[in-house]
Amino acid sequence: MKDNTRLVTGGRHRNDDPAQTEFVNPPLVRGSTVLHPTMAEMRSRVQRRNAGDDAEPVAYGTYGSPTHHALYEAMNQLECGAHSWAFPSGLAACSLAIIAYVHHGQHVLLPDSVYWPTRRFCVRWLAKHGVEATVYDPRLGAGIERLMRATTRVVYIESPGSHTFEMQDIPAIAAVAHRHGATVVVDNTWATPLYCKPLRLGADVVVHAITKYIGGHSDLLMGTVTTTAEAWPALRESIHALGQTTSADDCWLALRGLRSLAARLAVHRANAERLIAWFQARPEVERVLYPALPDDPGHALWQRDMSGASGLFGVLLRDGLPPHASDTIADRLQLFGRGASWGGVESLVLPSSLERSVTTLPGPGRMLRFAAGLEAADDLIADLEQAFAALQLPG
Ligand SMILES: *Cc1c(COP(=O)(O)O)cnc(C)c1O
């Protein structure tokens, strides 16, 4: 089955009960307590749950309702994984996907381009709990070998970075990590499961901020983690030790978002390409950061490992523009909202203020991130025209 079909059918028809198959969508089941027909059946369900069967038969609300498991089934299919779980935010999914595989005295590696709250979690929070984090250059590929320690248990990847758009060589990094017995966790939010399958590329664990393209409407905060069969028991233990659950309503919204993901992404990308062509013709722009561009440093990896691109990209303004040029542009834009996050139907702009420790950034005020929404590209371009006119370049 092709992915576009999986998006539409995933998690539906899980139930043979004819009463439940009359409606297109899986039922929205809210609940904590589950009733059992007999004590013997209750004990047997709890036993199966303790043996690792999280899904059927449902034993208690924290192990997920049929709505949750419909989403998990859809994510398993899309990511070619064995198990999935939903978390109350993308960041919670990132943190849990790390905590599950590392403990006091051990070490994690994370790319310099990583989503900054993930960086803060590793560098500050994990450090307080005796786990050391080393930041690496996202482009080093198999060169990660020299950073591996006997205690390295997690190699974290985010490809491409969501502000600077460096592609990472997932297969090369995973091969080294596995030789050292480390677990490879990939944040796949930019590409979505439609355009990249990290588990196929050698990763053990995939994280998504469902908040972005999968939720798709800026009305949902959620993360998911999908793992191989081997990586699941450790994650499962952490999930249940920390009581990680989400509401069934949110899972239902995530499923609803999945259904239209392919159609939305096609327009996000088409609009991104129109905007990028406009930026590339502007004298104020030094470079557009987007791995689908043939001259992007990550293009070869993108072409090898991904089957598409989403609508989020960076714009590097040339040196020597008035100070605060990026703020001036952002403030003048009217159709582009000024805000964090991305993946909703509306276009957004965000001047990037970043922290880096092993790679270098251009000077302040030169980088902007754009999320191309679903508006008419002509209107977006007209908005950019008037905003850039405010820079009043001589000549
Ligand atoms: C937004 C984002 C997250 C976190 O998602 P939230 O739901 O906002 O916590 C994680 N990773 C990436 C790449 C993101 O863009």
The ligand as an SDF file (V2000), in Angstrom:
LIG
                    3D

 15 15  0  0  0  0  0  0  0  0999 V2000
    8.1550   22.1370   17.5220 C   0  0  0  0  0  0  0  0  0  0  0  0
    9.1780   21.0780   17.5210 C   0  0  0  0  0  0  0  0  0  0  0  0
    9.2920   20.1840   18.5750 C   0  0  0  0  0  0  0  0  0  0  0  0
    8.4420   20.2870   19.8200 C   0  0  0  0  0  0  0  0  0  0  0  0
    7.0710   20.2670   19.5980 O   0  0  0  0  0  0  0  0  0  0  0  0
    6.0660   20.9480   20.6660 P   0  0  0  0  0  0  0  0  0  0  0  0
    4.7900   20.2310   20.4490 O   0  0  0  0  0  0  0  0  0  0  0  0
    6.0080   22.4040   20.3170 O   0  0  0  0  0  0  0  0  0  0  0  0
    6.6450   20.7000   22.0250 O   0  0  0  0  0  0  0  0  0  0  0  0
   10.2490   19.2090   18.4880 C   0  0  0  0  0  0  0  0  0  0  0  0
   11.0490   19.0970   17.4280 N   0  0  0  0  0  0  0  0  0  0  0  0
   10.9740   19.9520   16.3850 C   0  0  0  0  0  0  0  0  0  0  0  0
   11.8920   19.7760   15.2230 C   0  0  0  0  0  0  0  0  0  0  0  0
   10.0460   20.9650   16.4010 C   0  0  0  0  0  0  0  0  0  0  0  0
    9.9860   21.8270   15.3860 O   0  0  0  0  0  0  0  0  0  0  0  0
  1  2  1  0
  2  3  1  0
  2 14  2  0
  3  4  1  0
  3 10  2  0
  4  5  1  0
  5  6  1  0
  6  7  2  0
  6  8  1  0
  6  9  1  0
 10 11  1  0
 11 12  2  0
 12 13  1  0
 12 14  1  0
 14 15  1  0
M  END
$$$$
